[in-house]
């Protein structure tokens, strides 16, 4: 009986002794395991750091390497950079820029980023057109498909990161500013269309940057768009100054403005008239700008361009006819008198009124790229020296017979891309002359002292 308790006590003692002896070993093993775990974590962290460093290095290499045109053309997603005074109503990962002003008090009111736009399949078919009608059809189809193309990704950028891209770019840089009745997404796609056409016909890629201001994207909100553009002008000036200071001196800067967006561009040219040229080429498309003001300041406008200024006009531009009726003076994008119109001003911003204007404007034209005004024909026949270009560096390019979308106010983006590359091929033009507006003709005493030359895209001179 006594042996059982003794045996039990002896067994318990051995158990405690074994536990006591094994405890340091367990602790040591645990500590060793912890040390190994810490070492593994440190190794993983170091690996992640190495990967991050490698990623940054690759990104830096990509920033330093300008993509070839083949890279740009073959890429399914076409990249456009942007600066905008629109407020981001989304978040950092999925921005949403609509018509709200970015009232970043003291912060500059500018957001920067890049967008990846899925290039439509039809885009590459434009240069392969066999005749003018096919070219125009392909242009309209490509235009519609670009506008319907999805934007696959937005990357918001800080100003320093944005400027790194500009600074490291080797090649031309194109800044595009849109006009009235334009959404943020649409403005990006307009910039992409021009840049893509440029890259198709060039051995040097262009860096497209879109400056987008808070247009309400509505035909009935003309006055509100004017106010938002005026508010954005100071930020636009600051943006251009920053781009000019950051870019490589060997990378030329081209400026493309459309519609109402021409106003701050011309103001910038006037403000910097005594500086060295800000741009290589300046393209003013469908300019909703007072014509007489622009004419009186054309030397200031030309001083901003190192090579050329091109003013793209259209006689059938219904929104510019409307603007002329609203403002009472001709517009730079349509520097002639409007068709006779009998309507109340309350109708001027309706789509049906614009459609009637387009039809009325069409009756003023001949189909063969020759102006039908008998007085103009007589004047130029009597004195061919009356004909001259708008300025020493500036010409009018008339796209009346090329553009039909949005009542004649759409961008003639293949023409713009061709001018940036200093060739209109496969398009050609014919020189025509037009009757000056009534006020100008009256100031000349009823007989013109000169007639400005318009280089009108001629369907009969298409070269496939």
MIKE-573286 format. One record per residue (C-alpha): residue in three letters; residue number from 1; x, z, y. Coordinates in nm, 4 decimals, padded with zeros to 6 digits. Layout:
MIKE-573286
R residu num       xx       zz       yy
R    ALA NUM        X        Z        Y
...
//
This chain:
MIKE-573286
R residu num       xx       zz       yy
R    UNK   1  00.0000  00.0000  00.0000
R    UNK   2  00.2848  00.0866  00.2396
R    UNK   3  00.4678 -00.2356  00.1529
R    UNK   4  00.1927 -00.4599  00.2926
R    UNK   5  00.2042 -00.3128  00.6457
R    UNK   6  00.5826 -00.3221  00.6403
R    UNK   7  00.5828 -00.6805  00.5211
R    UNK   8  00.3314 -00.7714  00.7909
R    UNK   9  00.5327 -00.5988  01.0613
R    UNK  10  00.8476 -00.7693  00.9395
R    UNK  11  00.6808 -01.1085  00.9557
R    UNK  12  00.5522 -01.0401  01.3084
R    UNK  13  00.8998 -00.9344  01.4164
R    UNK  14  01.0524 -01.2537  01.2793
R    UNK  15  00.7864 -01.4559  01.4608
R    UNK  16  00.8657 -01.2888  01.7943
R    UNK  17  01.2366 -01.3334  01.7359
R    UNK  18  01.1901 -01.7023  01.6593
R    UNK  19  00.9768 -01.7469  01.9691
R    UNK  20  01.2351 -01.5643  02.1763
R    UNK  21  01.5117 -01.7780  02.0380
R    UNK  22  01.3175 -02.1028  02.0779
R    UNK  23  01.1889 -02.0338  02.4302
R    UNK  24  01.5151 -02.1202  02.6121
R    UNK  25  01.5358 -02.4352  02.4053
R    UNK  26  01.1786 -02.5299  02.4986
R    UNK  27  01.2479 -02.4556  02.8602
R    UNK  28  01.5641 -02.6606  02.8435
R    UNK  29  01.3802 -02.9449  02.6768
R    UNK  30  01.1013 -02.9255  02.9348
R    UNK  31  01.3520 -02.9196  03.2131
R    UNK  32  01.5317 -03.2115  03.0571
R    UNK  33  01.2006 -03.3950  03.0304
R    UNK  34  01.1223 -03.3169  03.3907
R    UNK  35  01.4639 -03.4370  03.4955
R    UNK  36  01.4151 -03.7572  03.3007
R    UNK  37  01.0746 -03.8057  03.4592
R    UNK  38  01.2196 -03.7515  03.8039
R    UNK  39  01.4971 -03.9935  03.7276
R    UNK  40  01.2427 -04.2489  03.6066
R    UNK  41  01.0377 -04.2018  03.9219
R    UNK  42  01.3462 -04.2400  04.1389
R    UNK  43  01.4425 -04.5509  03.9443
R    UNK  44  01.0935 -04.6974  03.9847
R    UNK  45  01.0933 -04.6165  04.3566
R    UNK  46  01.4326 -04.7791  04.3951
R    UNK  47  01.3058 -05.0832  04.2063
R    UNK  48  01.0033 -05.1042  04.4346
R    UNK  49  01.2300 -05.0722  04.7376
R    UNK  50  01.4516 -05.3494  04.6024
R    UNK  51  01.1446 -05.5677  04.5443
R    UNK  52  01.0220 -05.4941  04.8958
R    UNK  53  01.3629 -05.5773  05.0402
R    UNK  54  01.3710 -05.8994  04.8402
R    UNK  55  01.0170 -05.9848  04.9557
R    UNK  56  01.1135 -05.9270  05.3178
R    UNK  57  01.4240 -06.1376  05.2688
R    UNK  58  01.2180 -06.4200  05.1189
R    UNK  59  00.9692 -06.3922  05.4046
R    UNK  60  01.2539 -06.4050  05.6510
R    UNK  61  01.3964 -06.7116  05.4784
R    UNK  62  01.0537 -06.8752  05.4912
R    UNK  63  01.0227 -06.7968  05.8613
R    UNK  64  01.3647 -06.9402  05.9262
R    UNK  65  01.2943 -07.2555  05.7268
R    UNK  66  01.0611 -07.5037  05.8903
R    UNK  67  00.8443 -07.6639  05.6205
R    UNK  68  00.8823 -08.0330  05.5651
R    UNK  69  00.5848 -08.2603  05.6372
R    UNK  70  00.5525 -08.3038  05.2623
R    UNK  71  00.5120 -07.9243  05.2270
R    UNK  72  00.2427 -07.9269  05.4924
R    UNK  73  00.0567 -08.2303  05.3593
R    UNK  74  00.0669 -08.1348  04.9930
R    UNK  75 -00.0353 -07.7770  05.0540
R    UNK  76 -00.3989 -07.7257  04.9704
R    UNK  77 -00.4253 -07.4542  05.2339
R    UNK  78 -00.3276 -07.5604  05.5842
R    UNK  79 -00.1993 -07.2798  05.8085
R    UNK  80 -00.2958 -07.2408  06.1736
R    UNK  81 -00.1764 -06.9547  06.3928
R    UNK  82 -00.3986 -06.8104  06.6615
R    UNK  83 -00.4145 -06.5949  06.9711
R    UNK  84 -00.7595 -06.4893  07.0854
R    UNK  85 -00.9363 -06.2902  07.3547
R    UNK  86 -01.2361 -06.2517  07.1237
R    UNK  87 -01.2991 -05.8984  06.9955
R    UNK  88 -01.2516 -05.8372  06.6238
R    UNK  89 -01.5916 -05.7174  06.5064
R    UNK  90 -01.4746 -05.6914  06.1451
R    UNK  91 -01.1701 -05.5013  06.0231
R    UNK  92 -00.7973 -05.5551  05.9732
R    UNK  93 -00.8423 -05.7092  05.6290
R    UNK  94 -01.1372 -05.9329  05.7134
R    UNK  95 -01.1493 -06.0013  06.0877
R    UNK  96 -01.4625 -06.1394  06.2487
R    UNK  97 -01.4167 -06.3012  06.5891
R    UNK  98 -01.7440 -06.3989  06.7562
R    UNK  99 -01.8440 -06.4089  07.1244
R    UNK 100 -01.7633 -06.0514  07.2273
R    UNK 101 -01.4806 -05.9957  07.4772
R    UNK 102 -01.1804 -05.7981  07.3594
R    UNK 103 -01.1805 -05.5361  07.6351
R    UNK 104 -00.8580 -05.3744  07.5252
R    UNK 105 -00.8041 -05.1899  07.8506
R    UNK 106 -00.4350 -05.1927  07.9278
R    UNK 107 -00.3538 -05.3534  07.5938
R    UNK 108 -00.3597 -05.7203  07.6869
R    UNK 109 -00.6922 -05.8122  07.5236
R    UNK 110 -00.5151 -06.0446  07.2775
R    UNK 111 -00.5245 -06.0499  06.8982
R    UNK 112 -00.2795 -06.2577  06.6951
R    UNK 113 -00.2839 -06.3902  06.3422
R    UNK 114 -00.2786 -06.6823  06.1011
R    UNK 115 -00.5557 -06.8545  05.9052
R    UNK 116 -00.5362 -07.0512  05.5819
R    UNK 117 -00.7849 -07.3402  05.5925
R    UNK 118 -00.8636 -07.5354  05.2767
R    UNK 119 -00.7764 -07.8950  05.3531
R    UNK 120 -01.0511 -08.1477  05.2637
R    UNK 121 -00.9685 -08.4271  05.0188
R    UNK 122 -01.0794 -08.6932  05.2666
R    UNK 123 -00.8133 -08.6006  05.5234
R    UNK 124 -00.5389 -08.8190  05.3765
R    UNK 125 -00.7603 -09.1306  05.3574
R    UNK 126 -00.7774 -09.1882  05.7335
R    UNK 127 -00.4457 -09.3759  05.7726
R    UNK 128 -00.5378 -09.6077  05.4843
R    UNK 129 -00.8395 -09.7601  05.6625
R    UNK 130 -00.8600 -10.1383  05.6368
R    UNK 131 -01.0455 -10.2105  05.9622
R    UNK 132 -01.1723 -10.0382  06.2750
R    UNK 133 -01.5200 -09.9656  06.1422
R    UNK 134 -01.3758 -09.8135  05.8263
R    UNK 135 -01.1302 -09.6113  06.0372
R    UNK 136 -01.4128 -09.4771  06.2506
R    UNK 137 -01.6252 -09.3961  05.9444
R    UNK 138 -01.3326 -09.2197  05.7781
R    UNK 139 -01.2665 -09.0291  06.0986
R    UNK 140 -01.6253 -08.9063  06.1206
R    UNK 141 -01.6304 -08.8142  05.7501
R    UNK 142 -01.3007 -08.6282  05.7762
R    UNK 143 -01.4198 -08.4518  06.0904
R    UNK 144 -01.7359 -08.3273  05.9164
R    UNK 145 -01.5434 -08.2139  05.6107
R    UNK 146 -01.2828 -08.0275  05.8166
R    UNK 147 -01.5647 -07.8470  05.9952
R    UNK 148 -01.7179 -07.7521  05.6587
R    UNK 149 -01.3842 -07.6478  05.5062
R    UNK 150 -01.3625 -07.2801  05.4067
R    UNK 151 -01.1097 -07.0473  05.5645
R    UNK 152 -00.9511 -06.8831  05.2629
R    UNK 153 -00.7507 -06.6101  05.4320
R    UNK 154 -00.6868 -06.4362  05.7607
R    UNK 155 -00.3634 -06.2512  05.8289
R    UNK 156 -00.3651 -06.0430  06.1438
R    UNK 157 -00.0222 -06.0187  06.3039
R    UNK 158  00.1338 -05.7882  06.5555
R    UNK 159  00.2756 -05.9572  06.8635
R    UNK 160  00.6383 -05.9053  06.7434
R    UNK 161  00.5586 -06.0605  06.4031
R    UNK 162  00.3765 -06.3496  06.5713
R    UNK 163  00.6750 -06.4140  06.7971
R    UNK 164  00.9140 -06.4086  06.5003
R    UNK 165  00.7296 -06.7122  06.3647
R    UNK 166  00.7525 -06.8876  06.7023
R    UNK 167  01.1175 -06.7945  06.7543
R    UNK 168  01.2302 -06.9133  06.4115
R    UNK 169  01.0354 -07.2395  06.4148
R    UNK 170  01.2504 -07.5526  06.4302
R    UNK 171  01.0379 -07.8434  06.5435
R    UNK 172  00.7515 -07.9153  06.7827
R    UNK 173  00.4948 -07.6473  06.8647
R    UNK 174  00.1407 -07.7478  06.9592
R    UNK 175 -00.0899 -07.5152  07.1517
R    UNK 176 -00.4584 -07.6080  07.1433
R    UNK 177 -00.7284 -07.4536  07.3634
R    UNK 178 -01.0917 -07.5377  07.2923
R    UNK 179 -01.3845 -07.5841  07.5247
R    UNK 180 -01.7497 -07.4985  07.5736
R    UNK 181 -01.9868 -07.4320  07.2806
R    UNK 182 -01.7147 -07.3606  07.0229
R    UNK 183 -01.6931 -07.0923  06.7540
R    UNK 184 -01.3674 -06.9262  06.6546
R    UNK 185 -01.3595 -07.0895  06.3108
R    UNK 186 -01.4371 -07.4305  06.4558
R    UNK 187 -01.1556 -07.4023  06.7089
R    UNK 188 -00.9090 -07.3255  06.4283
R    UNK 189 -01.0252 -07.6294  06.2347
R    UNK 190 -00.9936 -07.8548  06.5388
R    UNK 191 -00.6328 -07.7430  06.5779
R    UNK 192 -00.5762 -07.8011  06.2050
R    UNK 193 -00.7162 -08.1573  06.2195
R    UNK 194 -00.4810 -08.2584  06.4985
R    UNK 195 -00.1775 -08.0920  06.3399
R    UNK 196 -00.2512 -08.2410  05.9996
R    UNK 197 -00.2760 -08.5939  06.1397
R    UNK 198  00.0499 -08.5343  06.3262
R    UNK 199  00.2222 -08.4256  06.0046
R    UNK 200  00.0898 -08.7236  05.8086
R    UNK 201  00.2667 -08.9706  06.0336
R    UNK 202  00.5776 -08.7680  06.1173
R    UNK 203  00.9040 -08.6665  05.9526
R    UNK 204  00.8915 -08.3402  06.1508
R    UNK 205  00.6184 -08.0807  06.1004
R    UNK 206  00.4353 -07.9239  06.3941
R    UNK 207  00.3500 -07.5544  06.4330
R    UNK 208 -00.0180 -07.5383  06.5410
R    UNK 209 -00.1309 -07.2445  06.7548
R    UNK 210 -00.4932 -07.2149  06.8656
R    UNK 211 -00.5851 -07.0144  07.1742
R    UNK 212 -00.9493 -06.9153  07.1316
R    UNK 213 -01.1598 -06.7520  07.4022
R    UNK 214 -01.5086 -06.6011  07.3551
R    UNK 215 -01.7367 -06.9041  07.3777
R    UNK 216 -02.0926 -06.8156  07.2777
R    UNK 217 -02.1118 -07.1272  07.0567
R    UNK 218 -02.4438 -07.2330  07.2079
R    UNK 219 -02.5296 -07.5362  07.4203
R    UNK 220 -02.7640 -07.3249  07.6322
R    UNK 221 -02.4892 -07.0766  07.7307
R    UNK 222 -02.2840 -07.2961  07.9632
R    UNK 223 -02.2669 -07.0418  08.2473
R    UNK 224 -02.1756 -06.7567  08.0134
R    UNK 225 -01.8948 -06.9675  07.8670
R    UNK 226 -01.7660 -07.0386  08.2177
R    UNK 227 -01.7539 -06.6645  08.2872
R    UNK 228 -01.5773 -06.5815  07.9597
R    UNK 229 -01.3205 -06.8548  08.0130
R    UNK 230 -01.2504 -06.7321  08.3654
R    UNK 231 -01.2035 -06.3784  08.2286
R    UNK 232 -00.9630 -06.5113  07.9625
R    UNK 233 -00.7454 -06.7088  08.2046
R    UNK 234 -00.5002 -06.4275  08.2871
R    UNK 235 -00.4454 -06.3576  07.9164
R    UNK 236 -00.3952 -06.7308  07.8544
R    UNK 237 -00.1272 -06.7454  08.1252
R    UNK 238  00.0473 -06.4427  07.9727
R    UNK 239  00.0260 -06.5994  07.6277
R    UNK 240  00.1856 -06.9264  07.7426
R    UNK 241  00.4629 -06.7425  07.9275
R    UNK 242  00.5346 -06.5400  07.6138
R    UNK 243  00.5451 -06.8488  07.3894
R    UNK 244  00.7773 -07.0328  07.6276
R    UNK 245  01.0146 -06.7361  07.6442
R    UNK 246  01.0199 -06.6783  07.2672
R    UNK 247  01.0520 -07.0307  07.1276
R    UNK 248  01.3790 -07.2023  07.0446
R    UNK 249  01.4889 -07.4160  07.3423
R    UNK 250  01.5228 -07.7164  07.1104
R    UNK 251  01.1583 -07.6856  06.9927
R    UNK 252  00.9346 -07.8890  07.2278
R    UNK 253  00.6000 -07.7442  07.3333
R    UNK 254  00.2955 -07.9763  07.3467
R    UNK 255 -00.0308 -07.8693  07.5107
R    UNK 256 -00.3714 -08.0035  07.3999
R    UNK 257 -00.6841 -07.8967  07.5898
R    UNK 258 -01.0443 -07.9919  07.5300
R    UNK 259 -01.3538 -07.9817  07.7515
R    UNK 260 -01.3808 -07.6638  07.9604
R    UNK 261 -01.0484 -07.5457  07.8151
R    UNK 262 -00.8741 -07.7877  08.0521
R    UNK 263 -00.9491 -07.5616  08.3479
R    UNK 264 -00.6963 -07.2825  08.2780
R    UNK 265 -00.4393 -07.5398  08.1651
R    UNK 266 -00.4583 -07.7249  08.4981
R    UNK 267 -00.4535 -07.3939  08.6859
R    UNK 268 -00.1393 -07.3006  08.4929
R    UNK 269  00.0230 -07.6332  08.5849
R    UNK 270 -00.0554 -07.5802  08.9528
R    UNK 271  00.0722 -07.2222  08.9454
R    UNK 272  00.4023 -07.3352  08.7847
R    UNK 273  00.4451 -07.6544  08.9870
R    UNK 274  00.7874 -07.5507  09.1143
R    UNK 275  00.9211 -07.4528  08.7711
R    UNK 276  01.0926 -07.6661  08.5112
R    UNK 277  00.8372 -07.8540  08.2954
R    UNK 278  00.6418 -07.6208  08.0684
R    UNK 279  00.5408 -07.8874  07.8153
R    UNK 280  00.6800 -08.1987  07.6519
R    UNK 281  00.3437 -08.3767  07.6427
R    UNK 282  00.0167 -08.2689  07.8017
R    UNK 283 -00.3110 -08.4029  07.6602
R    UNK 284 -00.6341 -08.3392  07.8535
R    UNK 285 -00.9301 -08.4405  07.6364
R    UNK 286 -01.2895 -08.4605  07.7593
R    UNK 287 -01.1844 -08.2515  08.0600
R    UNK 288 -01.4756 -08.0655  08.2182
R    UNK 289 -01.2810 -08.0319  08.5427
R    UNK 290 -01.3663 -08.1472  08.8951
R    UNK 291 -01.2215 -08.4975  08.9150
R    UNK 292 -01.1437 -08.4957  09.2863
R    UNK 293 -00.9587 -08.1642  09.2556
R    UNK 294 -00.7512 -08.2941  08.9632
R    UNK 295 -00.6741 -08.6170  09.1475
R    UNK 296 -00.5547 -08.4290  09.4543
R    UNK 297 -00.3274 -08.2078  09.2399
R    UNK 298 -00.2039 -08.4673  08.9919
R    UNK 299  00.1580 -08.4344  09.1081
R    UNK 300  00.1385 -08.0619  09.0232
R    UNK 301 -00.0147 -08.1454  08.6846
R    UNK 302  00.2568 -08.4018  08.6134
R    UNK 303  00.5292 -08.1553  08.7096
R    UNK 304  00.4306 -07.9447  08.4071
R    UNK 305  00.5047 -08.2277  08.1593
R    UNK 306  00.8530 -08.3459  08.0729
R    UNK 307  00.7357 -08.6768  07.9231
R    UNK 308  00.3706 -08.7640  07.9670
R    UNK 309  00.0202 -08.6589  08.0646
R    UNK 310 -00.2678 -08.8289  07.8830
R    UNK 311 -00.6274 -08.7963  08.0009
R    UNK 312 -00.8734 -08.8879  07.7264
R    UNK 313 -01.2071 -09.0079  07.8635
R    UNK 314 -01.5389 -09.1370  07.7294
R    UNK 315 -01.8165 -09.3100  07.9219
R    UNK 316 -02.0714 -09.1910  07.6643
R    UNK 317 -01.9787 -08.8215  07.6943
R    UNK 318 -02.3250 -08.6702  07.7494
R    UNK 319 -02.2066 -08.3092  07.8069
R    UNK 320 -01.9751 -08.4320  08.0838
R    UNK 321 -02.2592 -08.6303  08.2393
R    UNK 322 -02.4617 -08.3099  08.2308
R    UNK 323 -02.1754 -08.1154  08.3874
R    UNK 324 -02.1492 -08.3762  08.6632
R    UNK 325 -02.5205 -08.3431  08.7354
R    UNK 326 -02.4927 -07.9644  08.7389
R    UNK 327 -02.1848 -07.9575  08.9634
R    UNK 328 -02.2707 -08.2615  09.1739
R    UNK 329 -01.9278 -08.4236  09.1258
R    UNK 330 -01.7587 -08.6434  08.8615
R    UNK 331 -01.5501 -08.4828  08.5888
R    UNK 332 -01.1919 -08.5681  08.4989
R    UNK 333 -01.3008 -08.6638  08.1466
R    UNK 334 -01.5539 -08.9102  08.2901
R    UNK 335 -01.4362 -09.0050  08.6430
R    UNK 336 -01.7243 -09.2422  08.7244
R    UNK 337 -02.0772 -09.2000  08.8519
R    UNK 338 -02.3460 -09.0764  08.6123
R    UNK 339 -02.6359 -09.2966  08.5035
R    UNK 340 -02.9515 -09.2719  08.7089
R    UNK 341 -03.1365 -08.9629  08.5930
R    UNK 342 -03.4736 -08.8275  08.6977
R    UNK 343 -03.5121 -08.4813  08.5592
R    UNK 344 -03.5329 -08.1211  08.6632
R    UNK 345 -03.2134 -07.9172  08.6339
R    UNK 346 -03.3882 -07.6840  08.3897
R    UNK 347 -03.3719 -07.9671  08.1344
R    UNK 348 -02.9998 -08.0352  08.1700
R    UNK 349 -02.8826 -07.8162  07.8825
R    UNK 350 -03.1332 -07.9322  07.6228
R    UNK 351 -03.0176 -08.1489  07.3310
R    UNK 352 -03.3002 -08.3973  07.3852
R    UNK 353 -03.1903 -08.4484  07.7460
R    UNK 354 -02.8307 -08.5078  07.6316
R    UNK 355 -02.9512 -08.7649  07.3799
R    UNK 356 -03.1365 -08.9532  07.6538
R    UNK 357 -02.8246 -08.9381  07.8719
R    UNK 358 -02.6155 -09.0895  07.5945
R    UNK 359 -02.8550 -09.3813  07.5627
R    UNK 360 -02.8625 -09.4285  07.9395
R    UNK 361 -02.4826 -09.4241  07.9543
R    UNK 362 -02.4616 -09.6839  07.6782
R    UNK 363 -02.6504 -09.9356  07.8906
R    UNK 364 -02.3679 -09.9261  08.1455
R    UNK 365 -02.1139 -10.0669  07.9008
R    UNK 366 -02.0161 -10.3987  07.7504
R    UNK 367 -01.9278 -10.4098  07.3822
R    UNK 368 -01.5976 -10.5961  07.4119
R    UNK 369 -01.3918 -10.3336  07.5952
R    UNK 370 -01.4423 -10.5068  07.9327
R    UNK 371 -01.6237 -10.3398  08.2183
R    UNK 372 -01.9338 -10.5336  08.3255
R    UNK 373 -01.9310 -10.4479  08.6957
R    UNK 374 -01.9177 -10.7805  08.8832
R    UNK 375 -01.7620 -10.6179  09.1897
R    UNK 376 -01.4798 -10.4745  08.9805
R    UNK 377 -01.4091 -10.8128  08.8222
R    UNK 378 -01.4069 -10.9784  09.1652
R    UNK 379 -01.1809 -10.7122  09.3178
R    UNK 380 -00.9197 -10.7305  09.0435
R    UNK 381 -00.9273 -11.1136  09.0316
R    UNK 382 -00.8699 -11.1318  09.4064
R    UNK 383 -00.5864 -10.8797  09.3959
R    UNK 384 -00.4378 -10.7919  09.0539
R    UNK 385 -00.2046 -10.5452  09.2299
R    UNK 386 -00.5016 -10.3159  09.2874
R    UNK 387 -00.4602 -10.1966  08.9295
R    UNK 388 -00.2391 -09.8931  08.8725
R    UNK 389 -00.1977 -09.5951  08.6416
R    UNK 390 -00.3441 -09.2598  08.7392
R    UNK 391  00.0045 -09.1202  08.8043
R    UNK 392  00.3737 -09.1757  08.7461
R    UNK 393  00.3527 -08.9991  08.4090
R    UNK 394 -00.0240 -09.0027  08.3614
R    UNK 395 -00.2561 -09.2548  08.1974
R    UNK 396 -00.6251 -09.2674  08.1096
R    UNK 397 -00.7052 -09.3418  07.7422
R    UNK 398 -01.0685 -09.4416  07.6908
R    UNK 399 -01.2154 -09.3506  07.3500
R    UNK 400 -01.5749 -09.4490  07.4321
R    UNK 401 -01.6065 -09.6811  07.1295
R    UNK 402 -01.4300 -09.4461  06.8889
R    UNK 403 -01.6056 -09.1117  06.9292
R    UNK 404 -01.9720 -09.0668  06.8471
R    UNK 405 -01.9976 -08.7100  06.7154
R    UNK 406 -02.1644 -08.4392  06.9241
R    UNK 407 -02.2947 -08.6807  07.1873
R    UNK 408 -01.9546 -08.8338  07.2520
R    UNK 409 -01.7822 -08.5040  07.3334
R    UNK 410 -01.5926 -08.4501  07.0068
R    UNK 411 -01.2149 -08.4654  06.9923
R    UNK 412 -01.0617 -08.8024  06.9147
R    UNK 413 -00.8111 -08.6143  06.7023
R    UNK 414 -00.6308 -08.9165  06.5466
R    UNK 415 -00.5720 -09.0495  06.8986
R    UNK 416 -00.4384 -08.7111  07.0112
R    UNK 417 -00.2079 -08.6889  06.7090
R    UNK 418 -00.0896 -09.0445  06.7741
R    UNK 419 -00.0109 -08.9688  07.1366
R    UNK 420  00.1851 -08.6610  07.0315
R    UNK 421  00.3884 -08.8928  06.8102
R    UNK 422  00.3981 -09.1510  07.0933
R    UNK 423  00.2219 -09.4225  06.8948
R    UNK 424 -00.1466 -09.5142  06.8683
R    UNK 425 -00.0981 -09.7187  06.5506
R    UNK 426 -00.3117 -09.8408  06.3788
R    UNK 427 -00.5224 -09.8307  06.6973
R    UNK 428 -00.4534 -10.0462  07.0015
R    UNK 429 -00.5939 -10.0596  07.3519
R    UNK 430 -00.6961 -10.3051  07.6218
R    UNK 431 -00.6553 -10.2384  07.9950
R    UNK 432 -00.9891 -10.2183  08.1789
R    UNK 433 -01.0927 -10.1174  08.5300
R    UNK 434 -01.3996 -09.9276  08.6445
R    UNK 435 -01.5880 -09.8881  08.9704
R    UNK 436 -01.4692 -09.5752  09.1539
R    UNK 437 -01.7268 -09.3033  09.2060
R    UNK 438 -01.9449 -09.3402  09.5162
R    UNK 439 -01.7703 -09.0729  09.7203
R    UNK 440 -01.4242 -09.2190  09.6551
R    UNK 441 -01.5390 -09.5737  09.7292
R    UNK 442 -01.7035 -09.4551  10.0502
R    UNK 443 -01.3801 -09.2816  10.1562
R    UNK 444 -01.1975 -09.6135  10.0986
R    UNK 445 -01.4368 -09.7933  10.3355
R    UNK 446 -01.6416 -09.9631  10.0637
R    UNK 447 -01.3518 -10.1707  09.9290
R    UNK 448 -01.1022 -10.0153  09.6862
R    UNK 449 -00.7407 -09.9630  09.7877
R    UNK 450 -00.6605 -09.9292  09.4193
R    UNK 451 -00.8343 -09.9307  09.0810
R    UNK 452 -00.7157 -09.6944  08.8125
R    UNK 453 -00.6277 -09.8539  08.4793
R    UNK 454 -00.8020 -09.7303  08.1646
R    UNK 455 -00.6397 -09.7999  07.8262
R    UNK 456 -00.9504 -09.8481  07.6183
R    UNK 457 -00.9339 -09.8288  07.2377
R    UNK 458 -01.0148 -10.1840  07.1307
R    UNK 459 -01.1842 -10.2438  06.7957
R    UNK 460 -01.0644 -10.6050  06.8016
R    UNK 461 -00.7007 -10.4990  06.8051
R    UNK 462 -00.7048 -10.2701  06.5010
R    UNK 463 -00.3890 -10.3063  06.2898
R    UNK 464 -00.4370 -10.1845  05.9315
//
